[in-house]
């Protein structure tokens, strides 16, 4: 009977160790899942910022093109004005 009790205690000790190992593994898995979710959120945030930056770049390009166009039209008008003035003086 004492031998059976010792074996039972040994089995219970082994089961407790197994449960502790399983809990530890589960904790590690939960940490890995949390880190994975945090990484996914960071990537999503970076993608959103990248999209916003691309839109802002496109808007800046459009504004720059408008400014260059206005400068070219202004320069053309000035040159036409100079040419007309020279034609009158000739």
Backbone torsions as a table, in degrees:
resi	resn	phi	psi	omega
1	UNK	NA	-42.9	178.9
2	UNK	-61.4	-39.0	179.2
3	UNK	-63.5	-41.4	177.8
4	UNK	-63.0	-40.4	179.2
5	UNK	-66.8	-40.5	178.0
6	UNK	-64.2	-41.7	178.0
7	UNK	-64.5	-40.4	178.8
8	UNK	-64.1	-42.9	177.0
9	UNK	-62.7	-41.3	179.0
10	UNK	-63.8	-42.1	177.0
11	UNK	-62.9	-42.5	179.5
12	UNK	-64.3	-40.4	178.3
13	UNK	-62.5	-44.1	178.0
14	UNK	-62.3	-40.6	178.7
15	UNK	-65.5	-41.1	178.3
16	UNK	-62.6	-41.4	177.5
17	UNK	-63.8	-42.0	178.0
18	UNK	-61.1	-41.6	178.6
19	UNK	-64.6	-41.1	178.1
20	UNK	-62.9	-40.5	178.1
21	UNK	-64.4	-42.4	179.4
22	UNK	-63.7	-41.6	178.2
23	UNK	-63.0	-42.3	179.5
24	UNK	-62.6	-43.5	178.3
25	UNK	-63.6	-40.5	178.9
26	UNK	-64.6	-40.9	177.2
27	UNK	-61.5	-42.9	178.4
28	UNK	-62.3	-42.1	178.8
29	UNK	-63.5	-41.3	178.6
30	UNK	-62.9	-41.2	177.9
31	UNK	-63.5	-43.5	179.6
32	UNK	-63.5	-40.9	178.2
33	UNK	-63.4	-42.0	179.1
34	UNK	-63.2	-45.2	178.9
35	UNK	-63.1	-38.4	178.5
36	UNK	-63.2	-43.5	178.8
37	UNK	-64.6	-41.5	178.3
38	UNK	-63.3	-40.5	178.0
39	UNK	-63.6	-42.9	179.3
40	UNK	-61.5	-41.2	179.0
41	UNK	-65.2	-40.1	178.4
42	UNK	-64.4	-42.2	179.0
43	UNK	-63.5	-43.4	178.7
44	UNK	-60.6	-43.7	179.0
45	UNK	-62.5	-42.6	179.1
46	UNK	-64.6	-40.3	177.6
47	UNK	-62.3	-42.5	179.1
48	UNK	-63.9	-43.2	178.6
49	UNK	-64.0	-38.6	179.1
50	UNK	-63.6	-41.4	178.6
51	UNK	-64.1	-42.7	178.7
52	UNK	-63.3	-42.5	179.2
53	UNK	-62.5	-40.5	179.3
54	UNK	-64.2	-41.6	178.3
55	UNK	-64.3	-43.9	179.0
56	UNK	-63.1	-40.6	177.4
57	UNK	-60.7	-45.1	179.3
58	UNK	-62.0	-41.3	178.3
59	UNK	-63.8	-41.2	178.1
60	UNK	-64.6	-39.5	177.5
61	UNK	-62.2	-42.9	179.5
62	UNK	-63.3	-45.7	178.3
63	UNK	-62.4	-41.3	178.5
64	UNK	-62.5	-42.3	179.3
65	UNK	-63.1	-39.7	177.6
66	UNK	-63.0	-42.7	-179.6
67	UNK	-65.2	-45.1	179.2
68	UNK	-62.2	-42.0	178.1
69	UNK	-60.8	-43.5	179.1
70	UNK	-64.4	-40.7	178.0
71	UNK	-63.5	-41.8	179.3
72	UNK	-65.1	-41.6	177.7
73	UNK	-63.3	-42.6	178.8
74	UNK	-62.2	-43.6	179.1
75	UNK	-63.9	-40.4	179.4
76	UNK	-63.1	-43.4	178.6
77	UNK	-63.8	-40.3	178.6
78	UNK	-63.3	-45.6	-179.9
79	UNK	-63.9	-39.7	176.8
80	UNK	-63.5	-41.3	178.4
81	UNK	-62.2	-42.7	178.5
82	UNK	-64.0	-42.9	-179.3
83	UNK	-64.0	-41.0	178.9
84	UNK	-65.8	-40.9	179.4
85	UNK	-63.3	-41.9	178.9
86	UNK	-66.4	-37.1	179.9
87	UNK	-66.6	-36.5	178.4
88	UNK	-68.4	-37.0	-177.4
89	UNK	-77.8	-12.1	-177.8
90	UNK	-88.2	NA	NA
